[in-house]
Amino acid sequence: MAEHSHEHPHDHGHGQHEHNHSAYVHTEHAVLDIGEEVGALIIYTPKELLGREIEVSSIEANSSRIHTAVLERKIGSNTLCAALFLALHHGDYTIWKSASEAAGTVTIKGGEVAEVSWLKLGR
């Protein structure tokens, strides 16, 4: 599932995404749309965040946020929980812990995948 801006309602209170994509382990490949000025972001999370939406925003435009769900993914013989932002324009981003509390920041570089651990944010 791709990230998207806030244009439709979500059920943030119960940890369920409207399509219930968090109810199973995802084995399909994610297709990243990265290149010269576009990178991607993976935020590794604890299983407790499964189904929750995580938001990011450009530091220059904190009110314009993009979100994606934390999904359980199978990588080889391992499973992990992660939020995957498939395409973000290069620059500095705020990762949001809640609607009003920032968890940390990350720099996105064109053609690269940034990786962040949710447990290390805000330290």
Biopython code that builds the backbone (N, CA, C, O; Angstrom):
import numpy as np
from Bio.PDB.StructureBuilder import StructureBuilder

atoms = [
    (1, "MET", "N", (0.848, -1.170, 0.000)),
    (1, "MET", "CA", (0.000, 0.000, 0.000)),
    (1, "MET", "C", (0.890, 1.229, 0.000)),
    (1, "MET", "O", (1.876, 1.276, 0.736)),
    (2, "ALA", "N", (0.569, 2.200, -0.793)),
    (2, "ALA", "CA", (1.335, 3.431, -0.894)),
    (2, "ALA", "C", (0.888, 4.428, 0.152)),
    (2, "ALA", "O", (-0.229, 4.374, 0.665)),
    (3, "GLU", "N", (1.797, 5.339, 0.452)),
    (3, "GLU", "CA", (1.449, 6.411, 1.370)),
    (3, "GLU", "C", (0.515, 7.375, 0.666)),
    (3, "GLU", "O", (0.420, 7.377, -0.561)),
    (4, "HIS", "N", (-0.173, 8.194, 1.446)),
    (4, "HIS", "CA", (-1.097, 9.150, 0.855)),
    (4, "HIS", "C", (-1.349, 10.299, 1.811)),
    (4, "HIS", "O", (-1.121, 10.189, 3.015)),
    (5, "SER", "N", (-1.824, 11.405, 1.252)),
    (5, "SER", "CA", (-2.111, 12.568, 2.075)),
    (5, "SER", "C", (-3.483, 12.425, 2.703)),
    (5, "SER", "O", (-4.255, 11.547, 2.318)),
    (6, "HIS", "N", (-3.792, 13.277, 3.662)),
    (6, "HIS", "CA", (-5.069, 13.207, 4.380)),
    (6, "HIS", "C", (-6.191, 13.760, 3.528)),
    (6, "HIS", "O", (-6.451, 14.963, 3.545)),
    (7, "GLU", "N", (-6.853, 12.903, 2.791)),
    (7, "GLU", "CA", (-7.979, 13.319, 1.980)),
    (7, "GLU", "C", (-9.217, 12.495, 2.266)),
    (7, "GLU", "O", (-10.266, 12.723, 1.663)),
    (8, "HIS", "N", (-9.111, 11.525, 3.193)),
    (8, "HIS", "CA", (-10.247, 10.672, 3.522)),
    (8, "HIS", "C", (-10.133, 10.235, 4.975)),
    (8, "HIS", "O", (-9.040, 10.265, 5.540)),
    (9, "PRO", "N", (-11.240, 9.831, 5.590)),
    (9, "PRO", "CA", (-11.203, 9.493, 7.011)),
    (9, "PRO", "C", (-10.527, 8.154, 7.270)),
    (9, "PRO", "O", (-10.561, 7.242, 6.444)),
    (10, "HIS", "N", (-9.909, 8.068, 8.452)),
    (10, "HIS", "CA", (-9.303, 6.829, 8.936)),
    (10, "HIS", "C", (-9.760, 6.590, 10.350)),
    (10, "HIS", "O", (-10.144, 7.525, 11.053)),
    (11, "ASP", "N", (-9.721, 5.362, 10.766)),
    (11, "ASP", "CA", (-10.057, 5.010, 12.132)),
    (11, "ASP", "C", (-8.770, 4.929, 12.923)),
    (11, "ASP", "O", (-8.191, 3.851, 13.057)),
    (12, "HIS", "N", (-8.310, 6.062, 13.452)),
    (12, "HIS", "CA", (-7.050, 6.105, 14.180)),
    (12, "HIS", "C", (-7.174, 5.530, 15.582)),
    (12, "HIS", "O", (-6.159, 5.167, 16.177)),
    (13, "GLY", "N", (-8.355, 5.436, 16.118)),
    (13, "GLY", "CA", (-8.514, 5.021, 17.498)),
    (13, "GLY", "C", (-8.404, 3.536, 17.734)),
    (13, "GLY", "O", (-8.132, 3.119, 18.860)),
    (14, "HIS", "N", (-8.606, 2.720, 16.717)),
    (14, "HIS", "CA", (-8.648, 1.284, 16.946)),
    (14, "HIS", "C", (-7.522, 0.530, 16.262)),
    (14, "HIS", "O", (-7.484, -0.699, 16.315)),
    (15, "GLY", "N", (-6.597, 1.246, 15.617)),
    (15, "GLY", "CA", (-5.467, 0.589, 14.994)),
    (15, "GLY", "C", (-5.831, -0.210, 13.750)),
    (15, "GLY", "O", (-5.048, -1.057, 13.318)),
    (16, "GLN", "N", (-6.983, 0.033, 13.172)),
    (16, "GLN", "CA", (-7.402, -0.674, 11.970)),
    (16, "GLN", "C", (-7.463, 0.292, 10.810)),
    (16, "GLN", "O", (-8.058, 1.364, 10.923)),
    (17, "HIS", "N", (-6.861, -0.069, 9.709)),
    (17, "HIS", "CA", (-6.932, 0.728, 8.495)),
    (17, "HIS", "C", (-8.224, 0.353, 7.780)),
    (17, "HIS", "O", (-8.709, -0.768, 7.933)),
    (18, "GLU", "N", (-8.780, 1.261, 7.013)),
    (18, "GLU", "CA", (-10.084, 1.014, 6.412)),
    (18, "GLU", "C", (-10.108, -0.210, 5.507)),
    (18, "GLU", "O", (-11.174, -0.794, 5.312)),
    (19, "HIS", "N", (-8.976, -0.619, 4.950)),
    (19, "HIS", "CA", (-8.935, -1.793, 4.083)),
    (19, "HIS", "C", (-8.471, -3.035, 4.835)),
    (19, "HIS", "O", (-8.429, -4.120, 4.255)),
    (20, "ASN", "N", (-8.128, -2.903, 6.097)),
    (20, "ASN", "CA", (-7.679, -3.983, 6.955)),
    (20, "ASN", "C", (-6.459, -4.701, 6.385)),
    (20, "ASN", "O", (-6.349, -5.922, 6.501)),
    (21, "HIS", "N", (-5.539, -3.952, 5.768)),
    (21, "HIS", "CA", (-4.319, -4.528, 5.226)),
    (21, "HIS", "C", (-3.377, -4.992, 6.322)),
    (21, "HIS", "O", (-2.432, -5.730, 6.043)),
    (22, "SER", "N", (-3.607, -4.579, 7.565)),
    (22, "SER", "CA", (-2.717, -4.966, 8.657)),
    (22, "SER", "C", (-3.076, -6.323, 9.226)),
    (22, "SER", "O", (-2.389, -6.806, 10.127)),
    (23, "ALA", "N", (-4.132, -6.957, 8.729)),
    (23, "ALA", "CA", (-4.612, -8.208, 9.300)),
    (23, "ALA", "C", (-3.819, -9.427, 8.846)),
    (23, "ALA", "O", (-4.054, -10.524, 9.353)),
    (24, "TYR", "N", (-2.894, -9.274, 7.914)),
    (24, "TYR", "CA", (-2.119, -10.418, 7.450)),
    (24, "TYR", "C", (-0.677, -10.007, 7.206)),
    (24, "TYR", "O", (-0.374, -8.818, 7.106)),
    (25, "VAL", "N", (0.213, -10.990, 7.111)),
    (25, "VAL", "CA", (1.619, -10.735, 6.827)),
    (25, "VAL", "C", (1.768, -10.508, 5.328)),
    (25, "VAL", "O", (1.337, -11.331, 4.521)),
    (26, "HIS", "N", (2.377, -9.396, 4.965)),
    (26, "HIS", "CA", (2.549, -9.031, 3.561)),
    (26, "HIS", "C", (3.802, -9.698, 2.998)),
    (26, "HIS", "O", (4.903, -9.504, 3.513)),
    (27, "THR", "N", (3.627, -10.473, 1.954)),
    (27, "THR", "CA", (4.751, -11.158, 1.310)),
    (27, "THR", "C", (5.059, -10.573, -0.064)),
    (27, "THR", "O", (6.089, -10.888, -0.659)),
    (28, "GLU", "N", (4.161, -9.718, -0.571)),
    (28, "GLU", "CA", (4.388, -9.129, -1.890)),
    (28, "GLU", "C", (5.536, -8.120, -1.820)),
    (28, "GLU", "O", (5.837, -7.566, -0.762)),
    (29, "HIS", "N", (6.165, -7.900, -2.970)),
    (29, "HIS", "CA", (7.272, -6.955, -3.054)),
    (29, "HIS", "C", (6.743, -5.526, -3.084)),
    (29, "HIS", "O", (5.730, -5.243, -3.725)),
    (30, "ALA", "N", (7.428, -4.637, -2.395)),
    (30, "ALA", "CA", (7.099, -3.213, -2.461)),
    (30, "ALA", "C", (7.898, -2.610, -3.611)),
    (30, "ALA", "O", (9.091, -2.882, -3.749)),
    (31, "VAL", "N", (7.255, -1.804, -4.427)),
    (31, "VAL", "CA", (7.919, -1.158, -5.550)),
    (31, "VAL", "C", (8.200, 0.288, -5.159)),
    (31, "VAL", "O", (7.285, 1.097, -5.001)),
    (32, "LEU", "N", (9.478, 0.593, -5.007)),
    (32, "LEU", "CA", (9.878, 1.939, -4.638)),
    (32, "LEU", "C", (9.949, 2.809, -5.886)),
    (32, "LEU", "O", (10.414, 2.373, -6.939)),
    (33, "ASP", "N", (9.481, 4.044, -5.751)),
    (33, "ASP", "CA", (9.494, 4.990, -6.859)),
    (33, "ASP", "C", (10.554, 6.043, -6.574)),
    (33, "ASP", "O", (10.239, 7.212, -6.353)),
    (34, "ILE", "N", (11.841, 5.609, -6.581)),
    (34, "ILE", "CA", (12.920, 6.524, -6.225)),
    (34, "ILE", "C", (13.771, 6.836, -7.446)),
    (34, "ILE", "O", (13.794, 6.092, -8.426)),
    (35, "GLY", "N", (14.464, 7.954, -7.354)),
    (35, "GLY", "CA", (15.313, 8.386, -8.463)),
    (35, "GLY", "C", (16.085, 9.623, -8.093)),
    (35, "GLY", "O", (16.464, 9.806, -6.936)),
    (36, "GLU", "N", (16.322, 10.477, -9.069)),
    (36, "GLU", "CA", (17.197, 11.635, -8.908)),
    (36, "GLU", "C", (16.836, 12.517, -7.704)),
    (36, "GLU", "O", (17.712, 12.832, -6.898)),
    (37, "GLU", "N", (15.589, 12.916, -7.567)),
    (37, "GLU", "CA", (15.181, 13.803, -6.469)),
    (37, "GLU", "C", (14.212, 13.136, -5.502)),
    (37, "GLU", "O", (13.659, 13.799, -4.625)),
    (38, "VAL", "N", (14.001, 11.837, -5.653)),
    (38, "VAL", "CA", (13.014, 11.120, -4.848)),
    (38, "VAL", "C", (13.674, 9.939, -4.148)),
    (38, "VAL", "O", (14.388, 9.150, -4.768)),
    (39, "GLY", "N", (13.423, 9.832, -2.848)),
    (39, "GLY", "CA", (13.920, 8.713, -2.062)),
    (39, "GLY", "C", (12.761, 8.012, -1.391)),
    (39, "GLY", "O", (11.602, 8.348, -1.634)),
    (40, "ALA", "N", (13.062, 7.046, -0.551)),
    (40, "ALA", "CA", (12.043, 6.301, 0.178)),
    (40, "ALA", "C", (12.433, 6.261, 1.650)),
    (40, "ALA", "O", (13.570, 6.560, 2.015)),
    (41, "LEU", "N", (11.468, 5.886, 2.491)),
    (41, "LEU", "CA", (11.692, 5.820, 3.933)),
    (41, "LEU", "C", (11.046, 4.567, 4.489)),
    (41, "LEU", "O", (9.883, 4.276, 4.213)),
    (42, "ILE", "N", (11.822, 3.824, 5.281)),
    (42, "ILE", "CA", (11.307, 2.685, 6.035)),
    (42, "ILE", "C", (11.451, 3.022, 7.507)),
    (42, "ILE", "O", (12.541, 3.357, 7.970)),
    (43, "ILE", "N", (10.342, 2.934, 8.250)),
    (43, "ILE", "CA", (10.375, 3.120, 9.701)),
    (43, "ILE", "C", (10.047, 1.771, 10.323)),
    (43, "ILE", "O", (8.911, 1.304, 10.243)),
    (44, "TYR", "N", (11.045, 1.145, 10.944)),
    (44, "TYR", "CA", (10.850, -0.142, 11.613)),
    (44, "TYR", "C", (10.195, 0.114, 12.966)),
    (44, "TYR", "O", (10.627, 0.989, 13.716)),
    (45, "THR", "N", (9.156, -0.648, 13.274)),
    (45, "THR", "CA", (8.386, -0.398, 14.491)),
    (45, "THR", "C", (8.220, -1.678, 15.300)),
    (45, "THR", "O", (8.415, -2.778, 14.784)),
    (46, "PRO", "N", (7.853, -1.524, 16.584)),
    (46, "PRO", "CA", (7.467, -2.708, 17.348)),
    (46, "PRO", "C", (6.099, -3.200, 16.876)),
    (46, "PRO", "O", (5.334, -2.443, 16.278)),
    (47, "LYS", "N", (5.802, -4.450, 17.143)),
    (47, "LYS", "CA", (4.550, -5.057, 16.693)),
    (47, "LYS", "C", (3.325, -4.345, 17.274)),
    (47, "LYS", "O", (2.243, -4.408, 16.690)),
    (48, "GLU", "N", (3.481, -3.674, 18.408)),
    (48, "GLU", "CA", (2.359, -2.964, 19.034)),
    (48, "GLU", "C", (1.790, -1.871, 18.136)),
    (48, "GLU", "O", (0.646, -1.456, 18.321)),
    (49, "LEU", "N", (2.565, -1.404, 17.176)),
    (49, "LEU", "CA", (2.106, -0.346, 16.274)),
    (49, "LEU", "C", (1.448, -0.899, 15.009)),
    (49, "LEU", "O", (1.040, -0.123, 14.145)),
    (50, "LEU", "N", (1.336, -2.209, 14.883)),
    (50, "LEU", "CA", (0.741, -2.837, 13.710)),
    (50, "LEU", "C", (-0.643, -2.254, 13.430)),
    (50, "LEU", "O", (-1.500, -2.231, 14.314)),
    (51, "GLY", "N", (-0.858, -1.789, 12.212)),
    (51, "GLY", "CA", (-2.130, -1.210, 11.803)),
    (51, "GLY", "C", (-2.239, 0.282, 12.033)),
    (51, "GLY", "O", (-3.141, 0.919, 11.488)),
    (52, "ARG", "N", (-1.359, 0.852, 12.815)),
    (52, "ARG", "CA", (-1.388, 2.286, 13.088)),
    (52, "ARG", "C", (-0.860, 3.064, 11.885)),
    (52, "ARG", "O", (0.014, 2.582, 11.164)),
    (53, "GLU", "N", (-1.383, 4.243, 11.675)),
    (53, "GLU", "CA", (-0.898, 5.142, 10.636)),
    (53, "GLU", "C", (0.241, 5.985, 11.214)),
    (53, "GLU", "O", (0.114, 6.531, 12.309)),
    (54, "ILE", "N", (1.345, 6.090, 10.486)),
    (54, "ILE", "CA", (2.445, 6.973, 10.860)),
    (54, "ILE", "C", (2.486, 8.089, 9.820)),
    (54, "ILE", "O", (2.353, 7.846, 8.620)),
    (55, "GLU", "N", (2.672, 9.310, 10.301)),
    (55, "GLU", "CA", (2.695, 10.475, 9.418)),
    (55, "GLU", "C", (4.094, 11.076, 9.356)),
    (55, "GLU", "O", (4.848, 11.037, 10.328)),
    (56, "VAL", "N", (4.423, 11.631, 8.198)),
    (56, "VAL", "CA", (5.626, 12.428, 8.011)),
    (56, "VAL", "C", (5.232, 13.698, 7.278)),
    (56, "VAL", "O", (4.217, 13.748, 6.585)),
    (57, "SER", "N", (6.052, 14.714, 7.446)),
    (57, "SER", "CA", (5.833, 15.953, 6.704)),
    (57, "SER", "C", (7.175, 16.613, 6.466)),
    (57, "SER", "O", (8.108, 16.461, 7.253)),
    (58, "SER", "N", (7.259, 17.345, 5.374)),
    (58, "SER", "CA", (8.446, 18.135, 5.114)),
    (58, "SER", "C", (8.597, 19.131, 6.257)),
    (58, "SER", "O", (7.607, 19.710, 6.705)),
    (59, "ILE", "N", (9.807, 19.334, 6.727)),
    (59, "ILE", "CA", (10.032, 20.296, 7.814)),
    (59, "ILE", "C", (9.560, 21.679, 7.383)),
    (59, "ILE", "O", (9.145, 22.481, 8.220)),
    (60, "GLU", "N", (9.621, 21.962, 6.092)),
    (60, "GLU", "CA", (9.192, 23.258, 5.576)),
    (60, "GLU", "C", (7.674, 23.400, 5.538)),
    (60, "GLU", "O", (7.164, 24.517, 5.460)),
    (61, "ALA", "N", (6.936, 22.276, 5.592)),
    (61, "ALA", "CA", (5.469, 22.316, 5.499)),
    (61, "ALA", "C", (4.862, 21.285, 6.447)),
    (61, "ALA", "O", (4.247, 20.314, 6.005)),
    (62, "ASN", "N", (5.038, 21.501, 7.762)),
    (62, "ASN", "CA", (4.573, 20.532, 8.757)),
    (62, "ASN", "C", (3.070, 20.293, 8.735)),
    (62, "ASN", "O", (2.606, 19.264, 9.225)),
    (63, "SER", "N", (2.301, 21.220, 8.176)),
    (63, "SER", "CA", (0.852, 21.032, 8.157)),
    (63, "SER", "C", (0.396, 20.124, 7.015)),
    (63, "SER", "O", (-0.744, 19.659, 7.015)),
    (64, "SER", "N", (1.263, 19.871, 6.053)),
    (64, "SER", "CA", (0.932, 18.995, 4.928)),
    (64, "SER", "C", (1.587, 17.640, 5.167)),
    (64, "SER", "O", (2.771, 17.454, 4.888)),
    (65, "ARG", "N", (0.802, 16.695, 5.687)),
    (65, "ARG", "CA", (1.362, 15.411, 6.094)),
    (65, "ARG", "C", (0.977, 14.284, 5.145)),
    (65, "ARG", "O", (-0.063, 14.313, 4.488)),
    (66, "ILE", "N", (1.857, 13.294, 5.100)),
    (66, "ILE", "CA", (1.632, 12.069, 4.336)),
    (66, "ILE", "C", (1.630, 10.933, 5.349)),
    (66, "ILE", "O", (2.434, 10.933, 6.282)),
    (67, "HIS", "N", (0.738, 9.969, 5.176)),
    (67, "HIS", "CA", (0.730, 8.859, 6.121)),
    (67, "HIS", "C", (0.692, 7.512, 5.410)),
    (67, "HIS", "O", (0.307, 7.402, 4.246)),
    (68, "THR", "N", (1.100, 6.510, 6.147)),
    (68, "THR", "CA", (1.035, 5.133, 5.671)),
    (68, "THR", "C", (0.884, 4.231, 6.889)),
    (68, "THR", "O", (1.254, 4.607, 8.001)),
    (69, "ALA", "N", (0.346, 3.055, 6.674)),
    (69, "ALA", "CA", (0.086, 2.122, 7.776)),
    (69, "ALA", "C", (1.318, 1.284, 8.086)),
    (69, "ALA", "O", (2.123, 0.979, 7.206)),
    (70, "VAL", "N", (1.443, 0.922, 9.356)),
    (70, "VAL", "CA", (2.448, -0.044, 9.786)),
    (70, "VAL", "C", (1.903, -1.425, 9.432)),
    (70, "VAL", "O", (0.815, -1.808, 9.862)),
    (71, "LEU", "N", (2.670, -2.157, 8.648)),
    (71, "LEU", "CA", (2.265, -3.486, 8.213)),
    (71, "LEU", "C", (3.306, -4.515, 8.631)),
    (71, "LEU", "O", (4.481, -4.190, 8.805)),
    (72, "GLU", "N", (2.872, -5.738, 8.787)),
    (72, "GLU", "CA", (3.799, -6.838, 9.052)),
    (72, "GLU", "C", (4.228, -7.396, 7.703)),
    (72, "GLU", "O", (3.395, -7.763, 6.875)),
    (73, "ARG", "N", (5.536, -7.455, 7.495)),
    (73, "ARG", "CA", (6.070, -7.889, 6.208)),
    (73, "ARG", "C", (7.010, -9.067, 6.395)),
    (73, "ARG", "O", (7.738, -9.147, 7.384)),
    (74, "LYS", "N", (6.984, -9.969, 5.441)),
    (74, "LYS", "CA", (7.883, -11.117, 5.455)),
    (74, "LYS", "C", (9.051, -10.811, 4.533)),
    (74, "LYS", "O", (8.864, -10.549, 3.345)),
    (75, "ILE", "N", (10.259, -10.844, 5.086)),
    (75, "ILE", "CA", (11.491, -10.619, 4.344)),
    (75, "ILE", "C", (12.333, -11.880, 4.504)),
    (75, "ILE", "O", (12.896, -12.127, 5.570)),
    (76, "GLY", "N", (12.415, -12.667, 3.451)),
    (76, "GLY", "CA", (13.112, -13.951, 3.563)),
    (76, "GLY", "C", (12.381, -14.834, 4.555)),
    (76, "GLY", "O", (11.184, -15.083, 4.408)),
    (77, "SER", "N", (13.097, -15.311, 5.571)),
    (77, "SER", "CA", (12.462, -16.148, 6.595)),
    (77, "SER", "C", (12.054, -15.344, 7.827)),
    (77, "SER", "O", (11.551, -15.912, 8.797)),
    (78, "ASN", "N", (12.265, -14.030, 7.798)),
    (78, "ASN", "CA", (11.946, -13.168, 8.937)),
    (78, "ASN", "C", (10.683, -12.359, 8.680)),
    (78, "ASN", "O", (10.326, -12.102, 7.530)),
    (79, "THR", "N", (10.011, -11.959, 9.752)),
    (79, "THR", "CA", (8.916, -11.000, 9.632)),
    (79, "THR", "C", (9.265, -9.784, 10.477)),
    (79, "THR", "O", (9.934, -9.892, 11.505)),
    (80, "LEU", "N", (8.805, -8.643, 10.030)),
    (80, "LEU", "CA", (9.029, -7.403, 10.767)),
    (80, "LEU", "C", (7.850, -6.486, 10.536)),
    (80, "LEU", "O", (7.073, -6.677, 9.601)),
    (81, "CYS", "N", (7.721, -5.494, 11.391)),
    (81, "CYS", "CA", (6.676, -4.477, 11.248)),
    (81, "CYS", "C", (7.347, -3.185, 10.809)),
    (81, "CYS", "O", (8.377, -2.785, 11.353)),
    (82, "ALA", "N", (6.746, -2.541, 9.816)),
    (82, "ALA", "CA", (7.347, -1.317, 9.297)),
    (82, "ALA", "C", (6.313, -0.475, 8.575)),
    (82, "ALA", "O", (5.332, -0.980, 8.030)),
    (83, "ALA", "N", (6.567, 0.838, 8.589)),
    (83, "ALA", "CA", (5.835, 1.793, 7.767)),
    (83, "ALA", "C", (6.751, 2.105, 6.593)),
    (83, "ALA", "O", (7.920, 2.434, 6.789)),
    (84, "LEU", "N", (6.236, 2.006, 5.389)),
    (84, "LEU", "CA", (7.045, 2.197, 4.193)),
    (84, "LEU", "C", (6.477, 3.347, 3.367)),
    (84, "LEU", "O", (5.341, 3.294, 2.895)),
    (85, "PHE", "N", (7.285, 4.376, 3.206)),
    (85, "PHE", "CA", (6.941, 5.512, 2.357)),
    (85, "PHE", "C", (7.692, 5.305, 1.042)),
    (85, "PHE", "O", (8.916, 5.429, 0.997)),
    (86, "LEU", "N", (6.967, 4.992, -0.012)),
    (86, "LEU", "CA", (7.560, 4.552, -1.273)),
    (86, "LEU", "C", (8.258, 5.647, -2.057)),
    (86, "LEU", "O", (9.197, 5.361, -2.800)),
    (87, "ALA", "N", (7.825, 6.902, -1.913)),
    (87, "ALA", "CA", (8.401, 7.997, -2.695)),
    (87, "ALA", "C", (8.241, 9.309, -1.937)),
    (87, "ALA", "O", (7.127, 9.803, -1.762)),
    (88, "LEU", "N", (9.364, 9.870, -1.489)),
    (88, "LEU", "CA", (9.366, 11.177, -0.826)),
    (88, "LEU", "C", (10.401, 12.053, -1.525)),
    (88, "LEU", "O", (11.520, 11.613, -1.789)),
    (89, "HIS", "N", (10.021, 13.292, -1.823)),
    (89, "HIS", "CA", (10.941, 14.244, -2.437)),
    (89, "HIS", "C", (12.102, 14.490, -1.479)),
    (89, "HIS", "O", (11.899, 14.548, -0.267)),
    (90, "HIS", "N", (13.314, 14.637, -2.007)),
    (90, "HIS", "CA", (14.481, 14.809, -1.127)),
    (90, "HIS", "C", (14.297, 16.016, -0.212)),
    (90, "HIS", "O", (13.680, 17.010, -0.594)),
    (91, "GLY", "N", (14.838, 15.917, 0.994)),
    (91, "GLY", "CA", (14.753, 16.990, 1.978)),
    (91, "GLY", "C", (14.628, 16.432, 3.377)),
    (91, "GLY", "O", (14.728, 15.225, 3.596)),
    (92, "ASP", "N", (14.408, 17.330, 4.318)),
    (92, "ASP", "CA", (14.276, 16.960, 5.726)),
    (92, "ASP", "C", (12.812, 16.820, 6.096)),
    (92, "ASP", "O", (11.983, 17.646, 5.715)),
    (93, "TYR", "N", (12.494, 15.754, 6.852)),
    (93, "TYR", "CA", (11.119, 15.428, 7.219)),
    (93, "TYR", "C", (10.979, 15.255, 8.720)),
    (93, "TYR", "O", (11.894, 14.786, 9.397)),
    (94, "THR", "N", (9.815, 15.641, 9.227)),
    (94, "THR", "CA", (9.427, 15.357, 10.604)),
    (94, "THR", "C", (8.639, 14.059, 10.596)),
    (94, "THR", "O", (7.760, 13.863, 9.757)),
    (95, "ILE", "N", (8.957, 13.171, 11.534)),
    (95, "ILE", "CA", (8.182, 11.950, 11.751)),
    (95, "ILE", "C", (7.302, 12.235, 12.963)),
    (95, "ILE", "O", (7.801, 12.636, 14.014)),
    (96, "TRP", "N", (5.990, 12.027, 12.817)),
    (96, "TRP", "CA", (5.043, 12.395, 13.863)),
    (96, "TRP", "C", (4.666, 11.196, 14.736)),
    (96, "TRP", "O", (4.298, 10.134, 14.234)),
    (97, "LYS", "N", (4.767, 11.389, 16.043)),
    (97, "LYS", "CA", (4.361, 10.367, 17.019)),
    (97, "LYS", "C", (2.852, 10.400, 17.226)),
    (97, "LYS", "O", (2.210, 9.367, 17.414)),
    (98, "SER", "N", (2.303, 11.609, 17.186)),
    (98, "SER", "CA", (0.862, 11.822, 17.310)),
    (98, "SER", "C", (0.517, 13.058, 16.497)),
    (98, "SER", "O", (1.385, 13.627, 15.834)),
    (99, "ALA", "N", (-0.731, 13.476, 16.539)),
    (99, "ALA", "CA", (-1.160, 14.636, 15.763)),
    (99, "ALA", "C", (-0.399, 15.904, 16.143)),
    (99, "ALA", "O", (-0.223, 16.793, 15.310)),
    (100, "SER", "N", (0.052, 15.994, 17.396)),
    (100, "SER", "CA", (0.711, 17.219, 17.846)),
    (100, "SER", "C", (2.134, 17.018, 18.356)),
    (100, "SER", "O", (2.788, 17.993, 18.725)),
    (101, "GLU", "N", (2.635, 15.777, 18.386)),
    (101, "GLU", "CA", (3.958, 15.519, 18.947)),
    (101, "GLU", "C", (4.876, 14.868, 17.907)),
    (101, "GLU", "O", (4.586, 13.796, 17.376)),
    (102, "ALA", "N", (5.990, 15.553, 17.637)),
    (102, "ALA", "CA", (6.982, 15.013, 16.711)),
    (102, "ALA", "C", (7.805, 13.938, 17.413)),
    (102, "ALA", "O", (8.131, 14.062, 18.593)),
    (103, "ALA", "N", (8.135, 12.883, 16.674)),
    (103, "ALA", "CA", (8.962, 11.806, 17.218)),
    (103, "ALA", "C", (10.432, 12.025, 16.874)),
    (103, "ALA", "O", (11.316, 11.602, 17.619)),
    (104, "GLY", "N", (10.696, 12.690, 15.741)),
    (104, "GLY", "CA", (12.065, 12.910, 15.310)),
    (104, "GLY", "C", (12.088, 13.416, 13.888)),
    (104, "GLY", "O", (11.053, 13.773, 13.325)),
    (105, "THR", "N", (13.279, 13.443, 13.308)),
    (105, "THR", "CA", (13.442, 13.910, 11.940)),
    (105, "THR", "C", (14.287, 12.919, 11.151)),
    (105, "THR", "O", (14.999, 12.090, 11.719)),
    (106, "VAL", "N", (14.192, 13.023, 9.839)),
    (106, "VAL", "CA", (14.985, 12.180, 8.946)),
    (106, "VAL", "C", (15.267, 12.967, 7.683)),
    (106, "VAL", "O", (14.450, 13.783, 7.257)),
    (107, "THR", "N", (16.421, 12.724, 7.082)),
    (107, "THR", "CA", (16.775, 13.341, 5.810)),
    (107, "THR", "C", (16.594, 12.312, 4.702)),
    (107, "THR", "O", (17.124, 11.203, 4.771)),
    (108, "ILE", "N", (15.844, 12.696, 3.691)),
    (108, "ILE", "CA", (15.613, 11.840, 2.520)),
    (108, "ILE", "C", (16.522, 12.331, 1.404)),
    (108, "ILE", "O", (16.546, 13.521, 1.089)),
    (109, "LYS", "N", (17.272, 11.404, 0.804)),
    (109, "LYS", "CA", (18.166, 11.722, -0.308)),
    (109, "LYS", "C", (17.654, 11.029, -1.559)),
    (109, "LYS", "O", (17.220, 9.878, -1.507)),
    (110, "GLY", "N", (17.706, 11.734, -2.681)),
    (110, "GLY", "CA", (17.252, 11.174, -3.944)),
    (110, "GLY", "C", (17.972, 9.882, -4.283)),
    (110, "GLY", "O", (19.193, 9.792, -4.151)),
    (111, "GLY", "N", (17.216, 8.881, -4.721)),
    (111, "GLY", "CA", (17.783, 7.609, -5.127)),
    (111, "GLY", "C", (18.173, 6.687, -3.993)),
    (111, "GLY", "O", (18.742, 5.623, -4.239)),
    (112, "GLU", "N", (17.879, 7.069, -2.733)),
    (112, "GLU", "CA", (18.274, 6.265, -1.578)),
    (112, "GLU", "C", (17.080, 5.926, -0.706)),
    (112, "GLU", "O", (16.033, 6.571, -0.774)),
    (113, "VAL", "N", (17.258, 4.905, 0.113)),
    (113, "VAL", "CA", (16.240, 4.499, 1.077)),
    (113, "VAL", "C", (16.770, 4.811, 2.471)),
    (113, "VAL", "O", (17.790, 4.265, 2.891)),
    (114, "ALA", "N", (16.076, 5.686, 3.181)),
    (114, "ALA", "CA", (16.438, 5.994, 4.571)),
    (114, "ALA", "C", (15.750, 4.973, 5.473)),
    (114, "ALA", "O", (14.596, 4.614, 5.241)),
    (115, "GLU", "N", (16.451, 4.512, 6.491)),
    (115, "GLU", "CA", (15.901, 3.540, 7.432)),
    (115, "GLU", "C", (15.976, 4.108, 8.837)),
    (115, "GLU", "O", (17.016, 4.617, 9.255)),
    (116, "VAL", "N", (14.855, 4.018, 9.577)),
    (116, "VAL", "CA", (14.755, 4.573, 10.921)),
    (116, "VAL", "C", (14.102, 3.546, 11.828)),
    (116, "VAL", "O", (13.168, 2.852, 11.426)),
    (117, "SER", "N", (14.601, 3.453, 13.055)),
    (117, "SER", "CA", (13.960, 2.619, 14.063)),
    (117, "SER", "C", (13.058, 3.491, 14.919)),
    (117, "SER", "O", (13.523, 4.466, 15.509)),
    (118, "TRP", "N", (11.770, 3.154, 14.997)),
    (118, "TRP", "CA", (10.814, 3.892, 15.816)),
    (118, "TRP", "C", (11.295, 3.966, 17.267)),
    (118, "TRP", "O", (11.103, 4.983, 17.934)),
    (119, "LEU", "N", (11.919, 2.894, 17.754)),
    (119, "LEU", "CA", (12.357, 2.831, 19.149)),
    (119, "LEU", "C", (13.500, 3.796, 19.439)),
    (119, "LEU", "O", (13.721, 4.141, 20.600)),
    (120, "LYS", "N", (14.226, 4.239, 18.428)),
    (120, "LYS", "CA", (15.342, 5.159, 18.632)),
    (120, "LYS", "C", (14.962, 6.619, 18.398)),
    (120, "LYS", "O", (15.769, 7.515, 18.646)),
    (121, "LEU", "N", (13.745, 6.864, 17.926)),
    (121, "LEU", "CA", (13.297, 8.238, 17.694)),
    (121, "LEU", "C", (13.110, 8.957, 19.024)),
    (121, "LEU", "O", (12.716, 8.356, 20.024)),
    (122, "GLY", "N", (13.394, 10.235, 19.015)),
    (122, "GLY", "CA", (13.182, 11.059, 20.200)),
    (122, "GLY", "C", (14.188, 10.851, 21.314)),
    (122, "GLY", "O", (13.983, 11.319, 22.434)),
    (123, "ARG", "N", (15.261, 10.161, 21.020)),
    (123, "ARG", "CA", (16.308, 9.932, 22.041)),
    (123, "ARG", "C", (17.457, 10.844, 21.835)),
    (123, "ARG", "O", (18.426, 10.797, 22.592)),
]
sb = StructureBuilder()
sb.init_structure("model")
sb.init_model(0)
sb.init_chain("A")
sb.init_seg("    ")
for serial, (resi, resn, name, xyz) in enumerate(atoms, 1):
    if name == "N":
        sb.init_residue(resn, " ", resi, " ")
    sb.init_atom(name, np.array(xyz, "f"), 0.0, 1.0, " ", f" {name:<3s}", serial, name[0])
structure = sb.get_structure()
